[in-house]
Structure formats: C-alpha cells, structure tokens
C-alpha cells in the first residue's frame, strides 16, 4: 500500500506542476493572438469542464470509494489496490484536462483572466482529491 500511495502522490505532484507549466506556456505563446475569440466556444468549453468535474465525482464514487472500503478490510487485496490506484490516476487525468481546456482557450486568443479559472480549478481538484490511506476507523 505504501508504494502505491507514494506513486500516486508523485503522479499528483507531477501533474500539478504541469498545470503551472501550462499557465506559463499559455502566457508566452498565447500573447500573440490578435483576433477576437468566439465567446460561444468559451461557453462550450466551460460546459465541458463542468461536465468533467461531474465525471470526476462519479469516478471517485465508482472506483476509489469501494476500493478504499475493501482495502480497509483487507489491506493486501491486490485487485482493490489496483482499482484504488487507477481511480486516482483517472481523477488526476480528468483534472488535468480542465487545465488543458484553459491552455487551448489561451492559444485561441482568450485573455489570461478568462483562462485562469481553468488552471485554478484543475489545481484545486487535484488538491481536493488527494490520495488517502484507507482505514477502517470510524470518525
């Protein structure tokens, strides 16, 4: 369990660092846009990001929570450990897509103030859904 927890935490930190890099890259490359971006596209991508957050909640409920329950009872259950690890990796990947939406919008000419929310939400999701060691304690 400790090795899996360490790996998931390393993946989480690496993906969080990549979100910061997306913001930096977006500022360096995205400044040259001169055309007025389409606001309809912004709203479509915002809707996709909101749907992505919903999928994250469902994936956590479907993959991580049952695996944590199983690991609390039997810490050596390899199947539950794999589901737990895969669930967190999927959650972090989906959180990363929210930040990538911001980078794409920045490339399309939107200002940093428009896309900063996407970067922030991607980071907040990764911080909020941090991996926890399953325990069978109440409270």
C-alpha positions, 0 to 999 in steps of 0.5 A: 500500500505504501508504494502505491500511495507514494506513486500516486502522490508523485503522479499528483505532484507531477501533474500539478506542476504541469498545470503551472507549466501550462499557465506559463506556456499559455502566457508566452505563446498565447500573447500573440493572438490578435483576433477576437475569440468566439465567446460561444466556444468559451461557453462550450468549453466551460460546459465541458469542464463542468461536465468533467468535474461531474465525471470526476465525482462519479469516478471517485464514487465508482472506483476509489470509494469501494476500493478504499472500503475493501482495502480497509478490510483487507489491506493486501487485496491486490485487485482493490489496490489496483482499482484504488490506484487507477481511480486516482490516476483517472481523477488526476487525468480528468483534472488535468484536462480542465487545465488543458481546456484553459491552455487551448482557450489561451492559444485561441486568443482568450485573455489570461483572466478568462483562462485562469479559472481553468488552471485554478480549478484543475489545481484545486481538484487535484488538491481536493482529491488527494490520495488517502490511506484507507482505514477502517476507523470510524470518525 
